[in-house]
Amino acid sequence: MSLDIFKDRGVPLDEQRFTWRELVQPPYSKLDDDAFTRVRVILMNGIESEQNRFLHALARLNRDLRLAAARVRRVDHHQQTLVNWLNPPDQSALETTIGFEQVAIEVTAAVAQKEPDEYLAQVYRFGLLEDFDHLYRYSALMDRVEGKDANNILQSYSDIRPGRPTAVEHRAPEDDLRRPYDRKKASPLTKLNALTIMAGENQTHDYYMTVGPTFADPIARQLYAEIASIEEQHVTQYESIIDPDETWLEKWLLRECNEVWNYWSCVESEDDPRIQRIWQRMLDYELGQLHFVADLFKQVERRDPAEVLPQTLPDPIPYVSQRDFVRATLAEVPFRAVKEEIGQLQDSAATTAYRQHMNSEGAPSEAIAAGYVWQPGTELAARR
């Protein structure tokens, strides 16, 4: 379907309500539903979580916007609840983790191919290399802890094979900062891409920090600690590409647009009619919130929202396997990051020292994958 964010006003904010029964819907099936339904659920939970986090920060620093933020945030909280509760109770924390890494791989790969800014497209490919290896390490952990094949969750959409080794991904903070886009020149797609990937990575960090300590296996606990640290680096990277000179209301308006774009992408790609109806309801609510914030923007900043919002939304995010692009990226992009630059560089002295100390007593990501090798054609990590 087509979507005109200036004409389609959705559901007014005052009419956006839920009952407890509506908030807790029947979950998807972890085995029978398409894996990309899980990908969408995980990503959209991250998008909503990021919006709630942002609106709390906004309220703490903007006295006059506290009530408006509280009104929108309450609906966002309930939207996040509905989306997050679609995860099934028989899906283990490790199975959900495999889903998180599939989100990072497939969505980042899709974004990297559409990103119009060459430098930022390279940033996404760089992050993709690292997320890809995380999937391999967690797949080995799943075999060790649960005796399960991660491909049951991935459904063959994503490869299970080593990427850039997690043990060499640890960098000094100064080597995780990137050049931000220019808010006055960047395309709307560039801004939406950055917000989407940042939200996904922030959620992944928080999830690993929450579930990591719940494992009894000592290597599992260490692996979550190691990869959570990389996810913190990724959040640092992706938040740094967003122009810090955007005003609070400009950022809020873009975030509402990003929620609209992402829910629209879900509506367009979802093949489960029941879940698709949920995405449509969320889209209608986000359109209402977008127009609520656009009115605030006009009242407070005396600016036309059309200065910030795209006249036409970018094409929806394609929820399809990005295997060919990921394999090509793995083969062609042996990059390192030094300060704001990414390329065929030597690691900085600061990063080398940081990494050597962190790994001085061993790297959990290396220990967990010892004895595993990817076998082409099986999509499995198998014991040698």
N, C-alpha and C positions, 0 to 999 in steps of 0.2 A: 504494500500500500504506500501511497505518498503521504508525506507529513509536512505541513506548513506551520512552523512553530509560532508564526505571527498571527495566523488565523485560527488554528486549532487551540482553543483555550482550555480544553480538558475539564476536570471537575474543580469547581471553586474550592479554595482552602477550607472555608467554613463547612463544607459538605463532606470533607474527607474523614470518615469515621470507620471504626472497626468494632466488632464484638470479640470476646475472647474466643468464641468458636471459629470466627473468621481468621483469627491470627494463627490458629493451630490447625492447618489443613493436612490431609493425608499426605505422607511423604512420597517421593519418587521411589522406584525400585532400583536398588543399586546394581542389580544384574539384568533386569528386563528392560529398563528404560535406556535410551541412547546415552552414551557417556557424555555427550555435549549438553544434555540436560543438567547433569551434575556440574559441568564446567560453568554453565550460565548461573546456576544457583550460587556457587561459590563466588564467582566474580561479582554478582549483584549484591551479595551480602557484604563484600568488601567495599563496593561503591557506597552503600548505605552507611556502613560503619565509618568510612572516611568523611561522609557528609556530617554525621553526628559529631565527630571529633572536631571538624572545622567549625561548626556552629557553636560548640561550647567555647572554643578559643575566641571566636568573634564576640560572643556575649561577654566574655571576661575583659575585653579590651575596648568595647564600644557601648557606652551607657545607653544611648538612645536606640540601639538596635536590639536590646535584650529581649523585649517582648516579641518582636517579629521573629527573632531567631528561635525563641522558645516555642512559638506556635508551629513553625515549620518543622522544628526538630522533633516535636512530639509525634508528628505524623511519620517522619523519617524513621524514628525509633520503631514504630509499629510496623512500618514496611519492612524494616530489617528483620524484625521478629518473624513476620510471615514468611519471608524468603528463607531465613536461616532454619526455621522449623520444617522446611521441606526436606532437609537431610534426614535419612532414615535411621532409626535407632539401632539397626543391626549392622550399620557401617562403622567399623572400628576407627579409632583415631588414626591409625596407620593407613587404612584404606582412604580416609578423607585426605590424609597427607599426600597420597599418590594423586588424588584429584586436584589438590592445590598445585602440584607441580605440573600437571597436565594443563591447568589454566595458564600458568606462567609460560609454558612452552607455546601452546597453540595461539593464545591471544597476543603474546608479544611478537610471535612470528607474523601474525596477520597484520599487526600494527606496523611492524618494521617495513613490510612491503608496500604499505600505503603512505608512509610518512613522506611528505614533500621536502622536508629539510634534510639534506644529505648528512649533515653532522649528527642530527638526532636519530636518523635511521641507523647510523653506525652505533650510537649509544644503545639502541634497542637490540641490535645484533650482538653486541658485547654482553649485555645482560642475559640474552638468550643462551649463549654458550655456557654460562654458569648455571642457570636454572636446569638446563638439560642434564648436566652431570648430577645435580641433586636428585633427579628422578632415578637415575641409575643406582645411587647410593641407598636411597630409601627402598628401592625394589629389592636390593640385596638384604636390607634389614627386614623386610616383610618375609622373605624366605626364612631368615634366621629365627625371627620371633613368632611368626604365625604359620609358617609352612605354606604360604599362599603364593600364587602367581599374580604379580601386579597387573598382568595383562587382562585379568578378569575385570579390573576397574577401567583400564585404558581402552579396552575393546579394539586393540590393534591400530588405533588412530595415531598413537605416538610410539616411537622407537624406545627401546630400553637398551641403552649403550652408553659408554663413557663419553663425556664431553670434556671441556677444559677441567682438569682435576680440581675438585673442591679444595684440596690442600694448598693449591697455589693461588686461590682466589682472595686470600686475606691481604688487605691493603691498608696502608696508613690513611688516616682520614683525609689528608690533603689530596690524595690520589683518587678519591671518590666523588669529588666535586666536578661538575660539568658546566659548560657555558649555557646560561638560560636563553630561551627564545626572547625576541623583542616583542613586547605586547602590542606595539604599534604596527609591526610589520608581519608578524607570524600569521600563517593561515589558521582559520578556525580548527581545521583538522589537527594541526600540530598541537594546539591547546587541549583539545579533547583527548588526543592520544596520551599526552603527558599525564593528565588527570586520571585517566583510566588505569594506566600501568602503575602509577604511584599508589593508587588506592588498592590495587590487587597485591602489590608487594608489601604494603603496610599491614594489610590483613594477614598475609602469610607470616610475617614476623611475629605478630601478636599471637597467632594460633600456635606456632612452634614454641613460643615462650610459655604458653598456657599448658600444652599437652606434654611437652618434653619431660617435666618432672614426674609425670604419672606413670612412666615406664619403670619396670623393675630391672630390666636388662641394663647393665652398666654401659655397654657400648651404645645402646639405643639412647640413653640419657646424654651421653657425650656427643653423639651424632646430631641430635636436635640442638644441643648447645652450639655446636660448630656451625650448622647451617643457619640457625637463627641469627648468628653474628653476621653471616654473609647477607641475610635478608635486611639487616639493619643497614649494611653498606648499600644495598640496592635502594632502600628508601631514601637514604642520603643522596644517592645518584639521581633518582627520578624527581625528587622534590627540588633539586638544584637546577633542573632544566626549566622550571617555571619562573617567569619573570617576577621577581620580588617586588617590583614597583607597581604592580596591579593594586588598585585600591581594594579594601575589604569587600565593598559591594560589587566591584567588577569581578573579583574572584567568586563571590557567591553566585552571581548571575551565570558565570561560565560553568560552575559546578551544577547548577540546576539544568543548564543546557546539556551537560554531559550525562546527567541521569536520564534525561529524555532520550538522548541518542542511544544510550546503552539499553534501556528498556525497549526502545523501538527495534534495536538489533535483535533482542530476544524474541519479540513478537514475530519478527520476520523469519526467524530460523527455527523456532520451536516446533517439533512435530508431535508433541503430546498435547491434545486439545485442552485438557484440564489445566495444565501448566501454562499453556499459551493464554488462557483467559486470565490467569493471575498476572502475567506480564502485561496484558492489555490494561487491566485495572491499574497497575502501578504506573504505566505510561500516562494514563488519563490523570492520575493524581499528580505526577511530576509536571505535566503541562500546566495544571492549575498553580502549582508552586512556582513554576517559571514565570508566569504572568504576575503573580503576587510580588515576586522579587523585582521584576521589571518595573512595576509601578513604584516600588521603593526607590529603585535606581533613578527614575525620573524625578521623584520628589526630593530626594536627598542630594543627589549629585547634579541635578539639572542637566542630565545628558540623555541622549536618545539611546535606548538599548540596542538599536541597530548598529551603533558604533562598535559594539562588542560581540553581538550574536551574529552567526552566519545567516545570510539571506536564505540559503538552502542547506539543510543538513547534509553532511557527508554521507556517502553510502553506508549502509549498516555494516557492522563488523561481521565478516564471514566466519561462521562456526563450522569449519571443515578442517580435515587433517592438513597440516602444513609440512608433512614429512619431507617432501622434496626440497623445499626451501631450507628446512633445518639441516638436512644432510649437506646441502651445498654450503651453508654457513659454517658448519663444523669443518668442512674441508678447506675453506678458503679464508677464514678469518682467525688466524692465530694471534689475536691482538692482546696488548697490555695497555694499562692506563697509567699515565703520569701527569699529575695535575689535571688540567682540563682536556688534555689530548689523549686520543685513543689511536693506536696503530701498532706497527711492528717496532716496538720500543723496548729498551732495557728497563726493568723495574727500577724504581728510584731506591736510593740508599735507605730512605725512611721505610718504604714498604718491605724491602728485603730484611731489615732488622726486625720489623714488627712480625713478619711471617716466620722468621727463624725462631723467634722467642715463642710464639703461639704454638708452633709445631715441635718445640724442643723435646717434649715428652711423648711425641707421637701424634698423628692425626687420626681421629676417629673415622673419617671418611675413607681413609686408606685401609684401616683395619677391617671395616665392615665389608669391603669389596674384595678383600684378599681371597683368591680362589675362585673368583667369578669371571666369566668372559661372555660377551654378547655373541650369540650365534645367528648369523644372517638367515632369515627365513623363518625363524621361530618367534622372534620378538621377545625372547625370554633371556633373563640372566641365569645362566646355568653353571653348576659346579664343575670345575675342571676334573 
